[in-house]
Amino acid sequence: MSQKRQLKLGFMLHGVGMGWGDWRHPDADPTASTSFAYYKRQAQLAEAAKFDFLFVADSVFITEKSSPHYLNRFEPLTILSALAGATSHIGLVATLTASYSEPFNVARQFASLDHISCGRAGWNVVTSWLEGSAVNFSKSSHLAHDTRYRLAAEHLDVVQGLWDSWEDDALVHNKASGVFFDPAKLHALNHKGEFFQVKGPLNIARSAQGQPVIFQAGASEDGKNFAAKRADAIFVHHENLDEGKAYYRDTKKRAAGFGRDPDDLVILPGIRPVIGSTEEEVERKYRDFANLTSIENALSMLGRPFNDYDFLQHDLDAPFPDVGAHGANSNQSTSRKILETAAREKLTLRQAALRFATPRTEFVGTPEQVADAFQRWLQERGSDGFVINVSLPKEFDVFVETVVPILQARGIYRTEYESETFRGNLGVPVPPNRYATSVAVAAE
Ligand SMILES: Cc1cc2nc3c(=O)[nH]c(=O)nc-3n(C[C@H](O)[C@H](O)[C@H](O)COP(=O)(O)O)c2cc1C
């Protein structure tokens, strides 16, 4: 991390929006989730504001109940490869499931994006919580939660092993001697594991940043350990600063427990700011934001971490219903947190749904108030930065125009990029090539 801790900021490219009703806002473009022009404009706005990265979420299963953005949108690596050509410094983080992909292909795809972007690629490693995903990949059932994490760890082992196939100086390109590469510096992986057998080598060399940046977003016990052990960056949700500080302390401690320098890992909560120039405008805009989500929308959103559970079958004003084990094999941490919050605060189903769908956080306020919240989270070690997701169609423009200058004036956010690569700007180390180091060690 640079001497004076500065915020690391990501922007979540999410087309028509995260909420089920966002597309109905008068300023919203209902076609945004498949509009390259929309993505390009947002990407260039984020880069002009010196953001660290763009983030594209993903899932591989939809039903007629899925949100408008999830129903019709770009595949992450494809859209980010196109945006690599329209940007020069901002990181490009694509979500891709380990549960339904082949490591050799994944290694190639991300290494290609890393080369196309001159060292700006990132992979958000997910295990796909929607159990229905299996039907799109010739599988009769979805793997169990713990098995998914075991598979994801092996998948990442293979991908990172393949990324090291070529030592950084293996490609000689000596036209006089006709030597294209040094065979002693090209390595086969010969991986044999529980889920994968992959020989290698990979048919693309390492990039300017060595390897793409690894993101993770799991928050269950397995998820936290996987993230603390393997991620360069963690994308997470928190209700408030106290929760953020507890998670931050615990995760950095876990990382140290795995023999890592805790500063080599950045923790980035996702937030949806709503900004008004006056208190009255803040209230009006928050109402606009909340009114975009009908109770039916909120119940669909609530059902998602419970594997698309249908909450409409229950009495809205009765205590939160018993949903049995729904969620346990799906989005474990989020479903568990909702159950615990509803029980602790004795919420009705309606209250829980609206609370979850339209959170009123300390990132709802005037530009000064929102900047104060950012500074507080950074300085009290609730986070190393944030991932911004849109609440209202034009809210990202408002954030860039009104909050970013305050953060820069306070010296807690960059005014210029420090590096050409994503790792360089994020302040996370370049992984040494395992073969080069082993040769160096042997030579010693
Ligand atoms: C901020 C955030 C963003 C996420 N983005 C995705 C995503 O794009 N695709 C996906 O399949 N899962 C995504 N997840 C879900 C996680 O990968 C993980 O499945 C979820 O947090 C549940 O993890 P757990 O079962 O370990 O609790 C996201 C989670 C969080 C907190």
The ligand as an SDF file (V2000), in Angstrom:
LIG
                    3D

 31 33  0  0  0  0  0  0  0  0999 V2000
  -20.2460   -7.8720   -3.6740 C   0  0  0  0  0  0  0  0  0  0  0  0
  -20.4620   -9.2470   -4.2140 C   0  0  0  0  0  0  0  0  0  0  0  0
  -20.4520   -9.4750   -5.5930 C   0  0  0  0  0  0  0  0  0  0  0  0
  -20.6700  -10.7600   -6.0820 C   0  0  0  0  0  0  0  0  0  0  0  0
  -20.6740  -10.9940   -7.4290 N   0  0  0  0  0  0  0  0  0  0  0  0
  -20.9960  -12.2280   -7.8720 C   0  0  0  0  0  0  0  0  0  0  0  0
  -21.1270  -12.4930   -9.2530 C   0  0  0  0  0  0  0  0  0  0  0  0
  -20.9300  -11.6330  -10.0670 O   0  0  0  0  0  0  0  0  0  0  0  0
  -21.4730  -13.7420   -9.6400 N   0  0  0  0  0  0  0  0  0  0  0  0
  -21.6920  -14.7480   -8.7500 C   0  0  0  0  0  0  0  0  0  0  0  0
  -21.9750  -15.8800   -9.1690 O   0  0  0  0  0  0  0  0  0  0  0  0
  -21.5620  -14.5350   -7.4180 N   0  0  0  0  0  0  0  0  0  0  0  0
  -21.2450  -13.3020   -6.9850 C   0  0  0  0  0  0  0  0  0  0  0  0
  -21.1680  -13.0660   -5.6610 N   0  0  0  0  0  0  0  0  0  0  0  0
  -21.4640  -14.1710   -4.7620 C   0  0  0  0  0  0  0  0  0  0  0  0
  -20.2060  -14.7740   -4.1920 C   0  0  0  0  0  0  0  0  0  0  0  0
  -19.3590  -15.2290   -5.1750 O   0  0  0  0  0  0  0  0  0  0  0  0
  -20.6130  -15.9120   -3.2860 C   0  0  0  0  0  0  0  0  0  0  0  0
  -21.2520  -16.9080   -4.0060 O   0  0  0  0  0  0  0  0  0  0  0  0
  -21.5560  -15.4030   -2.2400 C   0  0  0  0  0  0  0  0  0  0  0  0
  -20.9820  -14.2990   -1.6040 O   0  0  0  0  0  0  0  0  0  0  0  0
  -21.8580  -16.4850   -1.2490 C   0  0  0  0  0  0  0  0  0  0  0  0
  -20.6990  -16.9430   -0.7360 O   0  0  0  0  0  0  0  0  0  0  0  0
  -20.7510  -17.9340    0.4800 P   0  0  0  0  0  0  0  0  0  0  0  0
  -21.6100  -19.0680    0.0630 O   0  0  0  0  0  0  0  0  0  0  0  0
  -19.3300  -18.2860    0.7030 O   0  0  0  0  0  0  0  0  0  0  0  0
  -21.3560  -17.2060    1.6120 O   0  0  0  0  0  0  0  0  0  0  0  0
  -20.9320  -11.7980   -5.1640 C   0  0  0  0  0  0  0  0  0  0  0  0
  -20.9360  -11.5720   -3.7920 C   0  0  0  0  0  0  0  0  0  0  0  0
  -20.6950  -10.3000   -3.3160 C   0  0  0  0  0  0  0  0  0  0  0  0
  -20.6900  -10.0830   -1.8470 C   0  0  0  0  0  0  0  0  0  0  0  0
  1  2  1  0
  2  3  1  0
  2 30  2  0
  3  4  2  0
  4  5  1  0
  4 28  1  0
  5  6  2  0
  6  7  1  0
  6 13  1  0
  7  8  2  0
  7  9  1  0
  9 10  1  0
 10 11  2  0
 10 12  1  0
 12 13  2  0
 13 14  1  0
 14 15  1  0
 14 28  1  0
 15 16  1  0
 16 17  1  0
 16 18  1  0
 18 19  1  0
 18 20  1  0
 20 21  1  0
 20 22  1  0
 22 23  1  0
 23 24  1  0
 24 25  2  0
 24 26  1  0
 24 27  1  0
 28 29  2  0
 29 30  1  0
 30 31  1  0
M  END
$$$$
